Amino acid sequence: VDQSKRADRMVERLSDAAQRAGATLVHDDFLVRENLNLVEEPHVITGGFEKEFLGLPEDVIVAVAKGHQRYFCARGPQGALAPIYLAVAGTAQNPQNVRRGNDRVMRARLSDARFFFEEDLKIGLEDRREKLAGIVFQDRLGSVLDKVERMERVVPHMAGALGLSADVCDVALEGARLCKCDLATLMVGEFPELQGEMGGEYARRQGRRAEVADVIYGHYQPKGASDATALTEPSAVVAIVDRLDTLVGCFSVGLSPTGAADPYALRRACLGVIRTVLDRGWDFSVKQSVELAYKAFAGKKLDLAEGALISKLSDFFRDRLRGVLTERYPTDVVDACLAAGYDRPTDVRDRVQALSELEQSLRSKAGEVFKRATNIAKEAPSGEPVDPKQVATSEVHDSEIAVYGALAELDGRLKQAQQARNYPAAFSAIASFAPLLGVFFEAVFVMTDEIPVRENRLRLMRAISERCSGVAHFNLLA
């Protein structure tokens, strides 16, 4: 009755059965969940198939066993798939009869897959490209071929914006041209989950460069939250462009997610872009990238103008980026850095990481004094602060002189650190300035009755707030 106990027992029996066959179980969480709810008492039946079927790509064999039959696969001592499968049955009676039936079905399925594979190889991927015109991507956004042609227009610009080499751009462009062609193959028609894997496999076997095959396979990564992002630069570029095309197109025709409804998996697409950019450390601009993707839709009737789309998608990216970063960093630190700007995800991540590395007590103290400065600064008149001695009618407190003098040094250190994206140095400068500001608040009454002095102090608070808010809004720190 207890699902966790049943799962443990099932996995243990699967592993034991694989071991008895001289192999190791290929664990699959999906299959565990599926079989867990198909049986009350898990019994394992080991079946097999002819070794000749091992000539098929491993992904195909796994898809046949998993997709159609909910069988587990196993690997031999050398790491390759073994010619066996492991089926979970709800009864231990007549296992030989069950095995014979399972073997017949598995053999038939693998025979079909071999036929699809051999037939697909007879036609080059390039020759399948025009068939993509008959596959609808989205009613108002056109066919899959339309999507691929948009991607081809955007890839060179995206590669240039990311500062990538001409060779990387060349590979990415060739990969983008072919990346959806396997949608027109028999194999992907039968096993849609193999899109990308089959395109990459066919590309290799038909003599395409390995780098291009990697793009066809890798541009679908990450498929889920636990998947790795694309492993090569060209495939990462195409992965980003593919998802941006989907995001820009769908948002532009009113298909943005609402509540739990997200039929076009736009949240997952956005997360895929963010994760890829962060893993690569690329200086990726959401605004600039959305502009590139939007221009590729020239000629299509869209509901949103470019400016409105950029605003809407930027907020969408911000929310997804916040979710990614708060998994690893304090929420108040993430919010403080996002408030200073969120167009470039990698830049935000770098600021969040640097700020989170400051000692908690130091962050809290800085947040406290900067929150006060920011609140007071709202009443400041226009203009820059001047030397307090120039407006005072009486002696100026040393702390006010110190803060004014330190502001120029802080400004220089922040500009230099921001230009070099050396955020530890930026936050170090702010952290060293915070105690001076704290002493100032203890010793000086900002809202004095002397209007020139008061206004100069308010301008000083605004200048401090503005200088520091370029890297983080410290008033949001807890």
Buried (B, 14 or more C-beta within 10 A) or exposed (E): EEEEEBBEEBBEBBBEBBEEBEBBBBEBEEBBEEBBEEBEEBBBBBBBBEEEBBEBBBBBBBBBBBBBBBBBBBBBEEEEBBBBBBBBBEEEEEBEEBBEBBBEBBBEBBBBBBEBBEEBBEBBBEEBBEBBBEEEBBEBBBBBBBBBBBBBBBBBBBBEBBEBEEEBBBBBBBBBBBBBBBBBBBBBBBBEEBBBBBBBBBBBEBEBBEBBBBBBBBBBBBEEEEEEBBEBBBBBBBBBBBBBBBBBBBBBBEBBBEEEEBEBBBBBBBBBBBBBBBBBEBBBBBBBBBBBBBBBBEEBEBEBEBEEBBBBBBEBBBEBBBBBBBEEBBEBBBBBBBBBBBBBBBBBBBBBBBBBEBEEEBBEBBBBBBBBBBEBBEEBEEEEBEEBEEBBEEEBBEBBBBBBEBBEEBBEBBEEBBEEBBBBBBBBBBBBBBEBBBBBBEEBEBEEEEEEBBBBBBBBBBBBBEBBBBBBBBBBBE
